[in-house]
Each structure stands twice: as structure tokens, then as C-alpha cells.
Amino acid sequence: MRPLVQMVPGTLCNQRLWQGLTQQLGQAVACEHIPIETQTTLTSMRGLIQDSMQQSPHLLGFSMGGYLSLSVAVEAGNSLQSLVVLASTASALPPQEMHQRAHFIKHLDSIGEVYTMPKQRLQQFISPKSPAFKDVATSIRLMEQELGPQVLKMQISETLARADLRDYLHQLQCPVLLIGGDQDSLVSVESLAAMEQAIPNAQLKILAGAGHMLPLEQPYQLSQLLKEFYSSL
């Protein structure tokens, strides 16, 4: 029986994030998008993820969604059967990044109803070597338009002072798959390797040539790793 995987998106992402990946997964894995972008607080985002686990004990989170999935998973005990974390870490934000995000929140208050990520920032999210750069950028732009700056402000504000989960990773009881990109400028391979060491039943896979936006940049390669992982459960 194929697993039903509850998929938690990252900052300013919606179900569009998964379209290419779910096509590649085909009939091997059933997927359900958890719409945390509809929530207005950290508590309600976590609550939506916790509620989804009553339908299926398989969680997958990307970026901010990976952190939120980890935060729920460390409290879940044996009620969670698997966890996949894409391009995310368990650590709190460093002071410099907290300061930058706080300044950015003030900027969002002044721009009205439309947000467009600067090109320089966009290049930090996608590997410059990616042959799919233009398509990935288009998907990001569409999600920006669909969700808008107020969703972005809420998500950044609510996760600004996020807790450091690294001391709790040993509590994870289920199999955990960590996946990163070797061209990711936001989440280092070293930080993912440290998580692998801290989690009892974890494995780490690194996608060559991939930046931060793994589901959009390399849906086929990612689907192969996921099929292998879920078939091994």
C-alpha cells in the first residue's frame, strides 16, 4: 500500500511547490499539501501539521516547513512513522539574520499589496547552474503573486524567534531522511551532516547541482530518493 505523505511547504510557497515532484512520484506515493500559508500564527501552523498526522503518520517538510515538521516531530513520539526534511535545519536563527529579517518586516509594511523578490535574492534560492533556473524563477514569481506580502510578513514574523531544536533531535523515533543541495547557499551540507549525526535513525542525501528550491529544481532526482526511502519503510 502506497504511503500518504503530508507535505509542508516553505516560506511564501503553496501547492505549486510540489507540482513537478508529485508528477514524478506518480502512483508510488500519495501526496497531500498542508496549507500552512492559510494560517496566521506559528501555533496554528503547527496545529495544522499535527492535525494532518491523524490522517497519515508520514511528514515531509521543505525549508521553513522542514523546521516546523521537525518541531512537531520531536514531540510526536511513536505516532510518527517517517519524516523527510528538505533544505532545512533545526537551529535557531543567528542574531545577524534575526536583525536582517526584522528590518525586512518593516520594509514589507511599506510596499503595499505586491512583493517581488529582488533578482539578487532570487539567485540565492536557485542554483545558478540549474538548467531549470528560468522555470523555477517563474514558479517562485507565481507563488509571490498568489500569496502576497502579508503572508510573507506573517511567516517571517512568526518564525523570527524560533527555538533551537538541536538538543531535541535525539527524541526522534522514526526513520528520517534529510536531503540537501550541494549548491544551497542558505542551508549548508555541514549543518545537515550534523543533524544526521544527532538523529538516531537518519540518513542524509545530497543532490549535486541543486540549490535551495529542491522540489522545483530537481523533481525527478528528488522523487527517486523519496521512492527509495518510502519503499524501505
Backbone torsions as a table, in degrees:
resi	resn	phi	psi	omega
1	MET	NA	128.5	-177.5
2	ARG	-72.4	143.3	-179.8
3	PRO	-74.6	150.5	170.1
4	LEU	-98.7	116.9	-175.3
5	VAL	-103.9	125.0	177.4
6	GLN	-86.9	117.8	-169.7
7	MET	-108.6	122.6	-174.8
8	VAL	-107.6	117.8	-173.9
9	PRO	-79.0	171.3	177.8
10	GLY	-92.3	-171.0	-178.7
11	THR	-58.9	131.1	178.9
12	LEU	54.1	39.0	176.2
13	CYS	-122.1	149.5	173.6
14	ASN	-129.3	-160.0	-175.7
15	GLN	-63.0	-18.6	177.8
16	ARG	-58.8	-28.7	-179.4
17	LEU	-55.7	-33.6	-170.0
18	TRP	-98.5	-5.1	-168.4
19	GLN	-56.8	-49.2	-179.9
20	GLY	-66.1	-38.1	-179.1
21	LEU	-66.4	-45.5	-178.6
22	THR	-65.3	-32.9	175.8
23	GLN	-63.8	-40.5	-179.7
24	GLN	-71.6	-32.8	179.0
25	LEU	-70.4	-29.0	176.4
26	GLY	56.6	-130.5	-178.1
27	GLN	-88.3	-1.9	-175.9
28	ALA	-73.0	-33.7	-176.3
29	VAL	-139.0	131.3	172.9
30	ALA	-87.3	138.7	-173.8
31	CYS	-125.7	142.0	175.2
32	GLU	-135.9	124.6	179.1
33	HIS	-77.3	130.3	176.2
34	ILE	-97.8	111.0	-168.7
35	PRO	-81.6	67.4	179.0
36	ILE	-65.4	-17.6	178.8
37	GLU	-67.2	-13.0	177.7
38	THR	-87.9	-8.5	-176.2
39	GLN	-93.2	161.3	-174.6
40	THR	-118.3	-3.2	178.5
41	THR	-139.5	160.2	175.4
42	LEU	-60.9	-40.6	180.0
43	THR	-61.4	-42.8	-178.9
44	SER	-72.7	-31.8	174.4
45	MET	-63.7	-46.7	177.5
46	ARG	-62.8	-39.1	-179.9
47	GLY	-62.9	-38.3	178.2
48	LEU	-64.5	-39.6	177.8
49	ILE	-66.3	-43.8	178.7
50	GLN	-61.8	-40.7	178.4
51	ASP	-64.1	-36.2	-178.5
52	SER	-65.1	-27.8	-179.0
53	MET	-69.5	-17.1	175.6
54	GLN	-72.2	-24.1	177.4
55	GLN	-88.0	-36.7	178.9
56	SER	-154.8	136.7	-178.1
57	PRO	-90.1	27.0	179.9
58	HIS	-118.9	116.0	-177.4
59	LEU	-111.9	142.5	171.9
60	LEU	-136.5	127.0	-179.9
61	GLY	-130.0	141.9	179.7
62	PHE	-113.5	130.6	173.8
63	SER	54.7	-120.2	177.6
64	MET	-56.4	-38.0	176.8
65	GLY	-64.7	-28.9	174.9
66	GLY	-67.7	-43.2	177.2
67	TYR	-62.9	-45.9	179.7
68	LEU	-62.0	-39.6	177.9
69	SER	-63.7	-41.4	176.0
70	LEU	-61.5	-41.8	-177.6
71	SER	-64.8	-34.2	175.7
72	VAL	-76.0	-39.8	-174.5
73	ALA	-65.6	-36.5	-177.5
74	VAL	-67.5	-17.1	178.0
75	GLU	-101.1	-4.5	-169.2
76	ALA	-83.9	-17.5	-177.4
77	GLY	60.4	-137.3	-176.8
78	ASN	-88.7	10.4	177.5
79	SER	-79.5	-10.4	176.4
80	LEU	-105.7	131.5	-176.3
81	GLN	-100.0	-20.9	175.3
82	SER	-161.5	154.4	178.5
83	LEU	-142.1	130.3	173.3
84	VAL	-118.9	129.1	-180.0
85	VAL	-119.4	120.0	-178.7
86	LEU	-108.0	123.6	170.2
87	ALA	50.4	53.1	-177.8
88	SER	-151.0	157.4	176.2
89	THR	-124.9	168.3	-178.8
90	ALA	-97.5	-0.5	-172.4
91	SER	-84.0	160.2	170.6
92	ALA	-71.4	164.6	177.6
93	LEU	-75.0	137.0	175.8
94	PRO	-65.8	153.6	-176.5
95	PRO	-52.7	-40.9	-178.9
96	GLN	-62.7	-41.9	179.7
97	GLU	-69.4	-36.5	176.1
98	MET	-60.6	-41.6	179.2
99	HIS	-64.3	-43.1	-179.8
100	GLN	-64.2	-40.4	-179.2
101	ARG	-70.0	-38.0	177.5
102	ALA	-61.4	-40.9	177.0
103	HIS	-65.4	-38.6	-179.7
104	PHE	-66.7	-36.3	177.9
105	ILE	-59.5	-42.1	177.2
106	LYS	-63.1	-38.1	177.6
107	HIS	-62.4	-41.0	-179.3
108	LEU	-62.5	-29.9	178.2
109	ASP	-64.5	-21.3	-172.0
110	SER	-102.6	-1.0	-170.7
111	ILE	-102.9	-2.6	179.4
112	GLY	83.9	-141.2	-170.3
113	GLU	-100.7	3.0	-177.0
114	VAL	-126.9	131.1	174.6
115	TYR	-123.9	132.5	174.7
116	THR	-127.6	118.8	-179.9
117	MET	-62.7	129.9	177.2
118	PRO	-58.5	148.4	-177.5
119	LYS	-58.3	-37.9	179.6
120	GLN	-62.3	-39.4	177.9
121	ARG	-70.0	-39.7	179.0
122	LEU	-58.0	-38.0	-179.2
123	GLN	-69.5	-16.1	174.9
124	GLN	-79.4	-20.7	-177.2
125	PHE	-91.0	-26.1	-175.6
126	ILE	-118.9	135.9	176.8
127	SER	-60.7	128.2	178.4
128	PRO	-62.5	-17.7	179.8
129	LYS	-87.9	-4.7	-174.9
130	SER	-69.0	125.8	175.7
131	PRO	-67.8	-15.3	-178.6
132	ALA	-100.1	16.8	-173.3
133	PHE	-51.9	-48.8	-175.5
134	LYS	-64.4	-41.9	179.9
135	ASP	-66.8	-40.0	179.0
136	VAL	-65.1	-43.6	177.8
137	ALA	-60.1	-40.4	177.9
138	THR	-61.6	-43.1	179.0
139	SER	-63.5	-41.0	177.7
140	ILE	-62.7	-44.2	179.2
141	ARG	-61.4	-40.3	179.4
142	LEU	-65.5	-40.9	178.8
143	MET	-67.0	-36.0	174.5
144	GLU	-58.1	-45.6	-178.3
145	GLN	-67.4	-39.4	-175.9
146	GLU	-72.4	-32.5	-174.9
147	LEU	-101.2	-41.7	174.9
148	GLY	83.6	168.9	-173.1
149	PRO	-68.3	-24.6	-179.0
150	GLN	-69.5	-37.0	174.8
151	VAL	-65.5	-43.1	178.4
152	LEU	-60.4	-46.7	179.5
153	LYS	-59.4	-45.8	-179.7
154	MET	-60.4	-46.9	-175.9
155	GLN	-65.9	-40.4	178.7
156	ILE	-69.0	-42.4	-179.2
157	SER	-63.0	-45.0	-174.7
158	GLU	-71.7	-22.1	-179.0
159	THR	-108.7	9.5	-176.0
160	LEU	-61.8	-47.1	-177.2
161	ALA	-103.6	44.8	-175.3
162	ARG	-66.3	148.5	-177.1
163	ALA	-73.6	152.8	174.0
164	ASP	-84.1	118.8	-175.0
165	LEU	-95.7	-1.7	-170.3
166	ARG	-61.6	-33.0	179.7
167	ASP	-75.1	-6.4	-177.6
168	TYR	-110.4	-1.6	-175.8
169	LEU	-63.9	-26.2	179.5
170	HIS	-66.6	-14.6	179.7
171	GLN	-79.2	-13.0	-179.8
172	LEU	-66.8	126.9	-174.9
173	GLN	-105.3	-16.1	-175.1
174	CYS	-95.4	165.5	171.7
175	PRO	-61.4	137.6	-177.4
176	VAL	-127.8	131.0	174.9
177	LEU	-113.3	121.3	176.2
178	LEU	-104.7	131.8	-179.2
179	ILE	-132.1	133.0	177.1
180	GLY	-138.2	173.1	176.1
181	GLY	-112.0	141.2	-177.3
182	ASP	-75.2	-7.8	176.2
183	GLN	-109.6	14.8	-178.6
184	ASP	-75.9	116.0	-179.5
185	SER	-85.9	-5.0	-177.8
186	LEU	-103.5	-31.6	-179.2
187	VAL	-128.6	115.1	-174.7
188	SER	-79.6	152.3	174.2
189	VAL	-61.8	-34.5	-179.5
190	GLU	-63.7	-40.3	179.6
191	SER	-67.9	-35.8	177.0
192	LEU	-68.6	-38.9	178.3
193	ALA	-63.8	-38.0	177.3
194	ALA	-64.6	-37.4	175.9
195	MET	-65.1	-41.6	179.0
196	GLU	-58.1	-40.6	179.5
197	GLN	-68.2	-30.3	-175.3
198	ALA	-84.3	-21.5	-176.3
199	ILE	-96.9	128.4	-173.3
200	PRO	-57.3	-43.0	-173.2
201	ASN	-123.7	60.9	-175.4
202	ALA	-117.1	153.0	170.5
203	GLN	-135.8	147.2	-177.2
204	LEU	-117.6	132.6	175.4
205	LYS	-125.4	134.9	179.6
206	ILE	-116.1	126.7	178.9
207	LEU	-90.7	121.6	-179.4
208	ALA	-70.2	135.4	177.0
209	GLY	78.7	6.5	-177.6
210	ALA	-100.5	141.1	172.9
211	GLY	-92.5	-142.9	-174.8
212	HIS	-80.1	-33.8	-171.8
213	MET	-85.7	61.9	-172.7
214	LEU	-53.2	-48.0	-176.9
215	PRO	-62.8	-28.2	-179.7
216	LEU	-89.8	-35.2	-175.7
217	GLU	-76.7	-44.1	-174.2
218	GLN	-135.2	63.3	-177.9
219	PRO	-62.5	-36.1	-179.6
220	TYR	-67.8	-50.4	-179.1
221	GLN	-61.3	-40.2	178.8
222	LEU	-65.3	-41.2	179.9
223	SER	-62.0	-36.0	179.6
224	GLN	-64.8	-41.7	177.6
225	LEU	-64.7	-39.8	-179.0
226	LEU	-69.3	-41.6	178.2
227	LYS	-60.4	-44.0	179.6
228	GLU	-62.6	-43.7	-177.9
229	PHE	-65.0	-49.2	-176.1
230	TYR	-70.2	-30.0	176.8
231	SER	-71.0	-19.4	-179.3
232	SER	-87.4	-9.8	-177.2
233	LEU	-70.5	NA	NA
